[in-house]
């Protein structure tokens, strides 16, 4: 993908142009990427059970 000016040869904005337009800021510290979406009082087993249910797997399906 050759970049000419601010657009690629396919006519789409280059990634640097999109970043500038959207004002995207990338975290410097990887810990900033950690989510806080699961309550600490619930175990990993509870998480895996919920994930299987969200995906629609049967609880008795050993492949789930």
KOLGU-4560 file (N, C-alpha, C; in nm, 3 decimals, padded with zeros to 5 digits):
<recs>
<n_xx: 00.085 n_yy: -00.117 n_zz: 00.000 ca_xx: 00.000 ca_yy: 00.000 ca_zz: 00.000 c_xx: 00.090 c_yy: 00.124 c_zz: 00.000 mol: A seq: 1 type: UNK>
<n_xx: 00.101 n_yy: 00.185 n_zz: -00.111 ca_xx: 00.183 ca_yy: 00.305 ca_zz: -00.124 c_xx: 00.107 c_yy: 00.426 c_zz: -00.074 mol: A seq: 2 type: UNK>
<n_xx: 00.174 n_yy: 00.511 n_zz: -00.001 ca_xx: 00.111 ca_yy: 00.631 ca_zz: 00.053 c_xx: 00.161 c_yy: 00.752 c_zz: -00.026 mol: A seq: 3 type: UNK>
<n_xx: 00.066 n_yy: 00.827 n_zz: -00.081 ca_xx: 00.098 ca_yy: 00.950 ca_zz: -00.153 c_xx: 00.023 c_yy: 01.062 c_zz: -00.083 mol: A seq: 4 type: UNK>
<n_xx: 00.098 n_yy: 01.153 n_zz: -00.024 ca_xx: 00.033 ca_yy: 01.259 ca_zz: 00.051 c_xx: -00.038 c_yy: 01.199 c_zz: 00.172 mol: A seq: 5 type: UNK>
<n_xx: -00.163 n_yy: 01.235 n_zz: 00.190 ca_xx: -00.234 ca_yy: 01.183 ca_zz: 00.305 c_xx: -00.328 c_yy: 01.068 c_zz: 00.270 mol: A seq: 6 type: UNK>
<n_xx: -00.331 n_yy: 01.026 n_zz: 00.144 ca_xx: -00.419 ca_yy: 00.916 ca_zz: 00.103 c_xx: -00.339 c_yy: 00.802 c_zz: 00.044 mol: A seq: 7 type: UNK>
<n_xx: -00.388 n_yy: 00.681 n_zz: 00.060 ca_xx: -00.322 ca_yy: 00.564 ca_zz: 00.003 c_xx: -00.351 c_yy: 00.557 c_zz: -00.146 mol: A seq: 8 type: UNK>
<n_xx: -00.285 n_yy: 00.466 n_zz: -00.213 ca_xx: -00.306 ca_yy: 00.452 ca_zz: -00.358 c_xx: -00.448 c_yy: 00.406 c_zz: -00.390 mol: A seq: 9 type: UNK>
<n_xx: -00.517 n_yy: 00.347 n_zz: -00.292 ca_xx: -00.656 ca_yy: 00.305 ca_zz: -00.311 c_xx: -00.755 c_yy: 00.418 c_zz: -00.289 mol: A seq: 10 type: UNK>
<n_xx: -00.706 n_yy: 00.535 n_zz: -00.249 ca_xx: -00.793 ca_yy: 00.650 ca_zz: -00.228 c_xx: -00.847 c_yy: 00.664 c_zz: -00.087 mol: A seq: 11 type: UNK>
<n_xx: -00.806 n_yy: 00.573 n_zz: 00.002 ca_xx: -00.850 ca_yy: 00.580 ca_zz: 00.142 c_xx: -00.752 c_yy: 00.663 c_zz: 00.223 mol: A seq: 12 type: UNK>
<n_xx: -00.799 n_yy: 00.727 n_zz: 00.329 ca_xx: -00.705 ca_yy: 00.802 ca_zz: 00.414 c_xx: -00.600 c_yy: 00.707 c_zz: 00.472 mol: A seq: 13 type: UNK>
<n_xx: -00.478 n_yy: 00.756 n_zz: 00.483 ca_xx: -00.371 ca_yy: 00.678 ca_zz: 00.545 c_xx: -00.398 c_yy: 00.666 c_zz: 00.694 mol: A seq: 14 type: UNK>
<n_xx: -00.341 n_yy: 00.565 n_zz: 00.758 ca_xx: -00.364 ca_yy: 00.542 ca_zz: 00.901 c_xx: -00.322 c_yy: 00.663 c_zz: 00.984 mol: A seq: 15 type: UNK>
<n_xx: -00.211 n_yy: 00.727 n_zz: 00.947 ca_xx: -00.167 ca_yy: 00.846 ca_zz: 01.022 c_xx: -00.268 c_yy: 00.959 c_zz: 01.011 mol: A seq: 16 type: UNK>
<n_xx: -00.330 n_yy: 00.971 n_zz: 00.895 ca_xx: -00.432 ca_yy: 01.075 ca_zz: 00.876 c_xx: -00.555 c_yy: 01.046 c_zz: 00.961 mol: A seq: 17 type: UNK>
<n_xx: -00.597 n_yy: 00.921 n_zz: 00.966 ca_xx: -00.712 ca_yy: 00.884 ca_zz: 01.049 c_xx: -00.684 c_yy: 00.910 c_zz: 01.196 mol: A seq: 18 type: UNK>
<n_xx: -00.565 n_yy: 00.874 n_zz: 01.241 ca_xx: -00.528 ca_yy: 00.897 ca_zz: 01.381 c_xx: -00.535 c_yy: 01.046 c_zz: 01.412 mol: A seq: 19 type: UNK>
<n_xx: -00.481 n_yy: 01.129 n_zz: 01.324 ca_xx: -00.482 ca_yy: 01.275 ca_zz: 01.346 c_xx: -00.624 c_yy: 01.329 c_zz: 01.346 mol: A seq: 20 type: UNK>
<n_xx: -00.708 n_yy: 01.284 n_zz: 01.252 ca_xx: -00.846 ca_yy: 01.333 ca_zz: 01.244 c_xx: -00.927 c_yy: 01.296 c_zz: 01.368 mol: A seq: 21 type: UNK>
<n_xx: -00.906 n_yy: 01.174 n_zz: 01.419 ca_xx: -00.985 ca_yy: 01.125 ca_zz: 01.531 c_xx: -00.927 c_yy: 01.165 c_zz: 01.666 mol: A seq: 22 type: UNK>
<n_xx: -00.807 n_yy: 01.218 n_zz: 01.664 ca_xx: -00.745 ca_yy: 01.257 ca_zz: 01.790 c_xx: -00.715 c_yy: 01.139 c_zz: 01.880 mol: A seq: 23 type: UNK>
<n_xx: -00.688 n_yy: 01.024 n_zz: 01.820 ca_xx: -00.661 ca_yy: 00.903 ca_zz: 01.899 c_xx: -00.534 c_yy: 00.920 c_zz: 01.980 mol: A seq: 24 type: UNK>
<n_xx: -00.540 n_yy: 00.876 n_zz: 02.103 ca_xx: -00.424 ca_yy: 00.879 ca_zz: 02.192 c_xx: -00.399 c_yy: 00.736 c_zz: 02.237 mol: A seq: 25 type: UNK>
<n_xx: -00.277 n_yy: 00.690 n_zz: 02.220 ca_xx: -00.243 ca_yy: 00.555 ca_zz: 02.257 c_xx: -00.179 c_yy: 00.554 c_zz: 02.395 mol: A seq: 26 type: UNK>
<n_xx: -00.220 n_yy: 00.461 n_zz: 02.480 ca_xx: -00.164 ca_yy: 00.458 ca_zz: 02.615 c_xx: -00.016 c_yy: 00.421 c_zz: 02.613 mol: A seq: 27 type: UNK>
<n_xx: 00.059 n_yy: 00.482 n_zz: 02.701 ca_xx: 00.202 ca_yy: 00.454 ca_zz: 02.714 c_xx: 00.224 c_yy: 00.336 c_zz: 02.809 mol: A seq: 28 type: UNK>
<n_xx: 00.135 n_yy: 00.321 n_zz: 02.905 ca_xx: 00.147 ca_yy: 00.217 ca_zz: 03.006 c_xx: 00.048 c_yy: 00.105 c_zz: 02.975 mol: A seq: 29 type: UNK>
<n_xx: 00.094 n_yy: -00.018 n_zz: 02.955 ca_xx: 00.003 ca_yy: -00.129 ca_zz: 02.924 c_xx: -00.105 c_yy: -00.151 c_zz: 03.030 mol: A seq: 30 type: UNK>
<n_xx: -00.078 n_yy: -00.113 n_zz: 03.153 ca_xx: -00.179 ca_yy: -00.130 ca_zz: 03.259 c_xx: -00.303 c_yy: -00.045 c_zz: 03.234 mol: A seq: 31 type: UNK>
<n_xx: -00.289 n_yy: 00.060 n_zz: 03.151 ca_xx: -00.404 ca_yy: 00.143 ca_zz: 03.117 c_xx: -00.505 c_yy: 00.067 c_zz: 03.031 mol: A seq: 32 type: UNK>
<n_xx: -00.463 n_yy: -00.044 n_zz: 02.972 ca_xx: -00.552 ca_yy: -00.123 ca_zz: 02.887 c_xx: -00.636 c_yy: -00.223 c_zz: 02.966 mol: A seq: 33 type: UNK>
<n_xx: -00.603 n_yy: -00.243 n_zz: 03.091 ca_xx: -00.678 ca_yy: -00.337 ca_zz: 03.174 c_xx: -00.820 c_yy: -00.288 c_zz: 03.195 mol: A seq: 34 type: UNK>
<n_xx: -00.914 n_yy: -00.378 n_zz: 03.180 ca_xx: -01.054 ca_yy: -00.342 ca_zz: 03.201 c_xx: -01.096 c_yy: -00.370 c_zz: 03.343 mol: A seq: 35 type: UNK>
<n_xx: -01.203 n_yy: -00.311 n_zz: 03.383 ca_xx: -01.260 ca_yy: -00.333 ca_zz: 03.516 c_xx: -01.405 c_yy: -00.371 c_zz: 03.494 mol: A seq: 36 type: UNK>
<n_xx: -01.425 n_yy: -00.488 n_zz: 03.433 ca_xx: -01.560 ca_yy: -00.526 ca_zz: 03.394 c_xx: -01.614 c_yy: -00.644 c_zz: 03.473 mol: A seq: 37 type: UNK>
<n_xx: -01.533 n_yy: -00.706 n_zz: 03.555 ca_xx: -01.580 ca_yy: -00.823 ca_zz: 03.628 c_xx: -01.563 c_yy: -00.800 c_zz: 03.777 mol: A seq: 38 type: UNK>
<n_xx: -01.668 n_yy: -00.822 n_zz: 03.854 ca_xx: -01.659 ca_yy: -00.800 ca_zz: 04.000 c_xx: -01.553 c_yy: -00.890 c_zz: 04.064 mol: A seq: 39 type: UNK>
<n_xx: -01.471 n_yy: -00.833 n_zz: 04.152 ca_xx: -01.363 ca_yy: -00.908 ca_zz: 04.216 c_xx: -01.414 c_yy: -01.025 c_zz: 04.298 mol: A seq: 40 type: UNK>
<n_xx: -01.536 n_yy: -01.016 n_zz: 04.351 ca_xx: -01.587 ca_yy: -01.123 ca_zz: 04.437 c_xx: -01.632 c_yy: -01.247 c_zz: 04.359 mol: A seq: 41 type: UNK>
<n_xx: -01.635 n_yy: -01.239 n_zz: 04.227 ca_xx: -01.674 ca_yy: -01.354 ca_zz: 04.145 c_xx: -01.551 c_yy: -01.424 c_zz: 04.091 mol: A seq: 42 type: UNK>
<n_xx: -01.555 n_yy: -01.557 n_zz: 04.092 ca_xx: -01.439 ca_yy: -01.637 ca_zz: 04.054 c_xx: -01.424 c_yy: -01.648 c_zz: 03.903 mol: A seq: 43 type: UNK>
<n_xx: -01.310 n_yy: -01.702 n_zz: 03.861 ca_xx: -01.287 ca_yy: -01.726 ca_zz: 03.719 c_xx: -01.388 c_yy: -01.827 c_zz: 03.667 mol: A seq: 44 type: UNK>
<n_xx: -01.429 n_yy: -01.921 n_zz: 03.752 ca_xx: -01.530 ca_yy: -02.019 ca_zz: 03.710 c_xx: -01.662 c_yy: -01.950 c_zz: 03.678 mol: A seq: 45 type: UNK>
<n_xx: -01.697 n_yy: -01.849 n_zz: 03.757 ca_xx: -01.819 ca_yy: -01.772 ca_zz: 03.728 c_xx: -01.806 c_yy: -01.699 c_zz: 03.594 mol: A seq: 46 type: UNK>
<n_xx: -01.687 n_yy: -01.646 n_zz: 03.570 ca_xx: -01.663 ca_yy: -01.577 ca_zz: 03.443 c_xx: -01.675 c_yy: -01.672 c_zz: 03.325 mol: A seq: 47 type: UNK>
<n_xx: -01.610 n_yy: -01.789 n_zz: 03.335 ca_xx: -01.615 ca_yy: -01.886 ca_zz: 03.226 c_xx: -01.758 c_yy: -01.937 c_zz: 03.202 mol: A seq: 48 type: UNK>
<n_xx: -01.832 n_yy: -01.957 n_zz: 03.309 ca_xx: -01.972 ca_yy: -01.999 ca_zz: 03.297 c_xx: -02.052 c_yy: -01.892 c_zz: 03.224 mol: A seq: 49 type: UNK>
<n_xx: -02.034 n_yy: -01.767 n_zz: 03.262 ca_xx: -02.106 ca_yy: -01.657 ca_zz: 03.196 c_xx: -02.066 c_yy: -01.646 c_zz: 03.050 mol: A seq: 50 type: UNK>
<n_xx: -01.938 n_yy: -01.662 n_zz: 03.021 ca_xx: -01.892 ca_yy: -01.652 ca_zz: 02.883 c_xx: -01.955 c_yy: -01.762 c_zz: 02.797 mol: A seq: 51 type: UNK>
<n_xx: -01.962 n_yy: -01.883 n_zz: 02.849 ca_xx: -02.025 ca_yy: -01.992 ca_zz: 02.774 c_xx: -02.173 c_yy: -01.964 c_zz: 02.749 mol: A seq: 52 type: UNK>
<n_xx: -02.240 n_yy: -01.907 n_zz: 02.849 ca_xx: -02.381 ca_yy: -01.874 ca_zz: 02.832 c_xx: -02.399 c_yy: -01.764 c_zz: 02.728 mol: A seq: 53 type: UNK>
<n_xx: -02.312 n_yy: -01.662 n_zz: 02.731 ca_xx: -02.320 ca_yy: -01.552 ca_zz: 02.634 c_xx: -02.300 c_yy: -01.603 c_zz: 02.493 mol: A seq: 54 type: UNK>
<n_xx: -02.213 n_yy: -01.704 n_zz: 02.479 ca_xx: -02.185 ca_yy: -01.759 ca_zz: 02.346 c_xx: -02.290 c_yy: -01.860 c_zz: 02.302 mol: A seq: 55 type: UNK>
<n_xx: -02.380 n_yy: -01.897 n_zz: 02.392 ca_xx: -02.489 ca_yy: -01.988 ca_zz: 02.356 c_xx: -02.451 c_yy: -02.134 c_zz: 02.363 mol: A seq: 56 type: UNK>
<n_xx: -02.341 n_yy: -02.166 n_zz: 02.432 ca_xx: -02.302 ca_yy: -02.306 ca_zz: 02.446 c_xx: -02.385 c_yy: -02.373 c_zz: 02.554 mol: A seq: 57 type: UNK>
<n_xx: -02.420 n_yy: -02.498 n_zz: 02.528 ca_xx: -02.492 ca_yy: -02.576 ca_zz: 02.629 c_xx: -02.397 c_yy: -02.605 c_zz: 02.745 mol: A seq: 58 type: UNK>
<n_xx: -02.449 n_yy: -02.602 n_zz: 02.865 ca_xx: -02.366 ca_yy: -02.628 ca_zz: 02.982 c_xx: -02.314 c_yy: -02.772 c_zz: 02.983 mol: A seq: 59 type: UNK>
<n_xx: -02.384 n_yy: -02.863 n_zz: 02.918 ca_xx: -02.343 ca_yy: -03.002 ca_zz: 02.917 c_xx: -02.250 c_yy: -03.034 c_zz: 02.800 mol: A seq: 60 type: UNK>
<n_xx: -02.226 n_yy: -02.938 n_zz: 02.714 ca_xx: -02.140 ca_yy: -02.960 ca_zz: 02.596 c_xx: -01.994 c_yy: -02.956 c_zz: 02.640 mol: A seq: 61 type: UNK>
<n_xx: -01.921 n_yy: -03.070 n_zz: 02.635 ca_xx: -01.783 ca_yy: -03.070 ca_zz: 02.680 c_xx: -01.690 c_yy: -02.985 c_zz: 02.594 mol: A seq: 62 type: UNK>
<n_xx: -01.730 n_yy: -02.956 n_zz: 02.473 ca_xx: -01.647 ca_yy: -02.873 ca_zz: 02.385 c_xx: -01.664 c_yy: -02.724 c_zz: 02.412 mol: A seq: 63 type: UNK>
<n_xx: -01.762 n_yy: -02.688 n_zz: 02.491 ca_xx: -01.790 ca_yy: -02.547 ca_zz: 02.517 c_xx: -01.692 c_yy: -02.488 c_zz: 02.616 mol: A seq: 64 type: UNK>
</recs>
